[in-house]
Amino acid sequence: MEGAGGGDLTLEVFDLAPVGVAVTSGSDHRLVYANMAYRASFGDRPLGRPMRDAFHDLLQRDYFEMLDHVLATGEAVSREDVPVSLAYPGAGREERFFSFGLSRITGEPGVLIVAVDVTERVTADRQARWAAEAQRRMLRRFQSLVRVSAEIVWVTGPEGTPIEPSPGWERVTGQTWEEFRGMGWVRALHPDDQEPTVRSWAESRRFSRPWRHVYRLRTPKGEYRHFEVNAAPVYENGVVLEWVGTCTDVEQKWLQRHRREVLDRAAAATAEHSDLREMLGALADVLVPALADGCGVHLLPDFTDRPEGGPVTAQRIATGAREGLPRLPPGGEESFPADSGFTRAVERRRPVYRTFEAGRPPADIVPEGTAGWLTRAGANSVVLLPVTVDGEVAAVVTAASCGDRPPISPEDVVLIGQMFDHAHDALSSALRYHRTQRVALALQHGLLAEPPDVPGLDIVARYRASPAAAEVGGDWYDSFVLPGGETVLAIGDVAGHDLAAAVAMSQLRNMLRALAVDRGEAPGDVLRRLCIAMETLSPESTATCALARVCAEAEGWRLTYSVAGHPPPLLVTADGDARLLEDAGNPLLGLLVDRPYRSAVEALPPRCTLFLYTDGLVEHPGEHLDRGLERLLRQASRLAAEPLPLFCDGILEGLPTTGIDDIAAIALRIPAEP
């Protein structure tokens, strides 16, 4: 090329050329020229330096041999889509692609280099080839899957509409091609699965991605089985031409997974609760809707006490119902005749299972109340399953399937039994505690006797068990008449919430009665002797107590009282003046104190009310006791003129309580006349 070394044509004519141009000189290929496009592609390279030095960062070092070949032979060389890996300023090492042309120039020997950046085209071609290859691999895999495992194969157009019959679909569902085409195939799905399936299928088509879904198909016998559908788009020139899908029966796999999930949920439900009612209620919530549409759990009393051939009475302790169905309330007692399915299940210790026309349960299976629910709910099957705990039938589970749901299957009956079998240890502990609680409650209520009938005095007592606490409280009250005619009122609270607390409460009450009658001492002396007795007889117990003695004298009624760690008594006059009696406070019972217990005396005006209560009426967690006592004073003042029963009820119902503690109260009203 004349001019490369100083002829008529200068290299500057290439400055604005749209392709990269560079010139080398001499056998060591010194770079003597590079235009703007070349520098834009390869960066600023130092002129006057050999190409091997100027491009020291080039990984493909064998490219320099082409320069030697062109210079030595004069033969032009061209290369297409050549990769070039260079370190670019600010971008690090990067691989790009170029098409090169190399030719020798005349004059001073050298090489003319023409380079075109084709990176974008090469990258796009590669991506297109990769995508096409990935599609081919996916189609080959799917075709292999169809050949070896497809029970149902179907083909749709790109919009998801079937375009050819599916013999497998007709064999499994009974749908003909006319019934199957369009969106008719959706009608073969379970009603609960139709909307989610259509939505999932539309989403896969929208994004042109493979579809995998599980739904239930109705068989010609009217049963439903779980099928897994797998579908993939078929492309042509980058456009979805059609969809090919398979459906495989996965009923057994689904049942196995469903069984594990149900048992895991049942285990979690029993682990979260210790109270028997809550535990059985949680198990009922697992059973419904996983295995049934409604259920009830009946707790049995001691079955051995039933006369031979007599009915069984059981308490409905927990219920469950799926959304849209009424739920029977727990707590009701039902009687089951000796020839009923319920009694047979208990006696034989085996499930009693029946299927029937929807809404027409057999009369000999369940009692009238449950039968009415089954009729209204359109039940089609029912199972009565005895739950054995520690060798005895402790409860019976009644479960029913309703409406369009298939009848409970024998496999479902087995799974329900496994749910309760796996919960055996937890149920055993909860049942023992429940029975202990019942004994404690019976003992507690047996000790809360009616106040005595004292001429001239009104005495009213109230006891409200906590609706929230599972334990038995130690709250108690008492009232009796001493041999000398004085009337005694007592109230207290033993620490603890269990059978031991109830037993300690009964001992404390009886000891207090004996000590109060023994010597006729002041209430403070009685409480001190009671504290000493507790140190010997119940050394681990502590308790609070308020003891009051009321007697009539010539000048009027007189109160002598003493309080041991208990909330102070309340005195309310007829005109509504309410105040707390706080002059006779003493230490808690059970803390042996070697000093006298104080008593105080108070005159009782006509028609006044003396009110004793336990701390559940006034205490709130995180709140100072004074606020609860202030509420009590205001409420008592408002009710001062009410008859004594309404006075007590108004206080218990009108005050905000936490519901986590029992409340006991006893009140005495002085007559209007001396």
Secondary structure, DSSP 8 states (H G I E B T S, - for coil): -TTSSSSSS-GGGGTT-SSEEEEEETTTTEEEEE-HHHHHHH----TTSBHHHHTTT-S-GGGHHHHHHHHHH---EEEEEEEEEEEETTTEEEEEEEEEEEEEETTTTEEEEEEEE-HHHHHHHHHHHHHHHHHHHHHHHHHHHHHHH-SEEEEE-TTS-B-S--HHHHHHH---HHHHTTTGGGGGB-HHHHHHHHHHHHHHHHHT--EEEEEEEE-TTS-EEEEEEEEEEEEETTEEEEEEEEEEE-HHHHHHHHHHHHHHHHHHHHHT--SHHHHHHHHHHHHHHHT-SEEEEEE---GGGS-TT--EEEEEEEEEE-TTS----TT-EEEE-TTSHHHHHHHHTS-EEEE-STT---TTTS-HHHHHHHHHTTEEEEEEEEEEETTEEEEEEEEEEETTS----HHHHHHHHHHHHHTHHHHHHHHHHHHHHHHHHHHHHHHS------TT-EEEEEEE--SS--S---EEEEEEE-TTS-EEEEEEEES-SSHHHHHHHHHHHHHHHHHHHHH---HHHHHHHHHHHHHHH-TT--EEEEEEEEEEETTEEEEEEEEESS---EEE-TTS-EEE--S-EE--BTS--SS----EEEEE-TT-EEEEE-GGGT--TTS-HHHHHHHHHHHHHHTTTS-HHHHHHHHHHHS---SSS-EEEEEEE--S--
